[in-house]
Structures are given as structure tokens and as C-alpha cells.
Amino acid sequence: MIRPAKHSDVPRLIELGAILHATSNYSKMAYSPEKSASFLHDLINGLGGVVFVAEVGGEVVGGMAGGITDQWFSDDLIAYDYSIFIEPSRRSGITATRLIKTFEQWAILRGAKQLHMGIGTGLNVEGTVRLYQSCGLNHFGPLMMKEL
């Protein structure tokens, strides 16, 4: 089941975020559970975004955080992902698709004209591209990074 996150879900989401962080391109950067929790609480409160969780048998097994903003050159809105974090043993199932589709519906209800999603983690890039394409997203350019 996919549902809006509650404040009581944040500790579990922080655990899942820590797992993702440790295995991603971001692992060279510090992970602050306190800052991450504060950010998720703000999104749950409706401050610029949303958090959804995937629950199986009463256990949170994944989540997705996203935002919405106007384009710098237009008043049209775009929705974008901050992160999708799913328990590693459940990453090959339908959980991510359900989270993305729920986020897409949330964005449509708020008047977004576009949905932007990226792959900044460096994890399973080809598989994630296929996942995003199966959800109707189209490739429109690379995401580049340089360590400083």
C-alpha cells in the first residue's frame, strides 16, 4: 500500500535513506540523520513537497520524497523527485512504480505540467532508466557531477 507519510514514519525513512546513502555516489558526503529528518518533517507538513511511503504488512519498506516549484522562466509548475528509498530486498518489485505513479498523481492534482526525475545515486542506472521509461518518463538529458 502506498500512502502519505506520517511524522511517525520518519525514523524508518531515515534508516532507509542511510542505506541508500551508504551505497550511492553521495557516500563521500556526510549523512545527517537530524537534517534529513527535519527536511522530511517539513515535506510532510506540506512545505514545498510531499513524502509517500510503501507499506507491506504494516512495515514501511520504501518511500519517495518530491517537490513542486515553478520554472525559473515561467509560472508553469514542475514536480521533481528528491529521492526514492526502498529496502534493498524489495528493489526489484513494483514498489518503486507505485511510489512514482502516486507522486505523479499528486503532481497532477497540484497543476504540474512536467515531472522531472533523475538518477543521482549512480546505482543501477540502466535498470532505473527502464523503470522511469515504463512509468512514461522520457530521457531528455544527462545529469553530470564532478567531485571537488
URZI-V247239 format. One record per backbone hydrogen bond with DSSP energy under -1.0 kcal/mol. NH is the residue of the N-H (numbers start at 1). CO is the residue of the C=O. Records with the same first field share a line. If there is no record, write none. Layout:
NH->CO  CO
//
This chain:
3->53
5->51
9->6
10->7
13->9
14->10
15->11
16->12
17->13
18->14
19->15
20->16
21->17
22->18
24->21
25->121
27->24
29->26
36->32
37->33
38->34
39->35
40->36
41->37
42->38
43->39
44->40
45->41
46->43
47->42
48->46
50->66
52->64
53->3
54->62
55->1
56->59
59->56
61->54
62->54
63->85
64->52
65->83
66->50
67->80
68->48
69->78
71->76
74->71
78->69
79->114
80->67
81->116
82->65
83->65
85->63
87->61
90->87
91->88
93->90
98->94
99->95
100->96
101->97
102->98
103->99
104->100
105->101
106->102
107->103
108->104
109->105
111->108
112->107
113->77
114->77
116->79
128->124
129->125
130->126
131->127
132->128
133->129
134->130
135->131
136->133
137->132
//
